């Protein structure tokens, strides 16, 4: 009479639920992702949000202009 070692957690051997991440974690991710998108869309439509890519380009150009010695 030998005892067999357990093969994994009980949830893995259940035929009703395939192995994978728990649904609670997936639900939290989807809820946060959706809420973040909705808030972002609201802010973009109702407020003047600056374009960060353009701002960084302007800053880079200003820094490059200050680095170069003036040509005369």
PyMOL commands that set and color helices and strands:
alter all, ss='L'
color gray80, all
select helices_A, chain A and resi 10-13+23-46+52-67
alter helices_A, ss='H'
color red, helices_A
deselect
rebuild
show_as cartoon
